[in-house]
């Protein structure tokens, strides 16, 4: 059951990434770009969770996952604060 939930979360984040970046490509609103890049990092974070918990259960990837999530949020925060249109 956990494998299904982890996989669905990763696919949902991937879908959000794709939709946000497609909308950015059409409209060129930079907030969509920053949000898409954030979700790309969160997608990577979810795939690392799948690898951490299901593929390599004896290896602890929690530090790497937390670092990827922090970097993803930092990208979005940068876009919200310093990027002006």
N, C-alpha and C positions, 0 to 999 in steps of 0.2 A: 504494500500500500504506500509506503514511503517513497518508493521509486516512482510511482505514478504521480504523486504530489510534487516531488522535486522536478520531474520532467515537465509537468504542466506549468509550473512556475517559470522554468527556463523558456519554454515555448511562448508563454505570455509576454515575458520581457523581450524576447526576440521579435514578436509581433509588434509590440509598442515601439521598439527601435525602428523597425522597417517603416511603420506608419508615420512616425515623427520625421524621419529623414526624407521620406517621399514628400511629405507636406512642405518641408524646408526647401526641397528641390523645386517645387512648384512656386512657392510664395517668397522664398528668400528672407523669411523672418528669422532673425538670428536666435531668438528664444527657442524656436523649434530645433535649430541646430544644436544648441547647448543641451536641450532636453533629450534629443536623440543620442548625443554622445554620452550623456549620463546613463540612459537606458542601455546603451551598448556595453558600458562597463558593468551595469547590473546584470545584463545577460551573461557576461563572462563570469560574474560572481556566482550566478545560479548554476552555470555549467561546472564551475569549480566545486560547488556544493555537491553536485551529482558525483563528480569524480572522487571527492573527499569521502563521502558517506557510502557510496555503492561500489565504485571501482577499486579504490585503494583504502579500505577501511582501517588498515593498520598505520597509515601515514596521516599525520595531522597537518592539514592545509588551512587551518583556521586563521593563522596569521596572514597568509597570502590572500585569503578571501576577504578579511577585514581591510587589508591594504587596498585591494581593488575597489571595495565599496567606498572607502574613504576618498580615494582618488576620483571616483565617479561623482560623488556628492560635491567634491571640491570644484570639479568642472562646471557643474550646474550652478553652484554658488558664485563662481567667477562670472559666469554669464549673466546671472541675475543682478550682481552688484556693479561690475565695472563695464560691462558691455552696454552701450546706449545706442539707440536707433535714431 
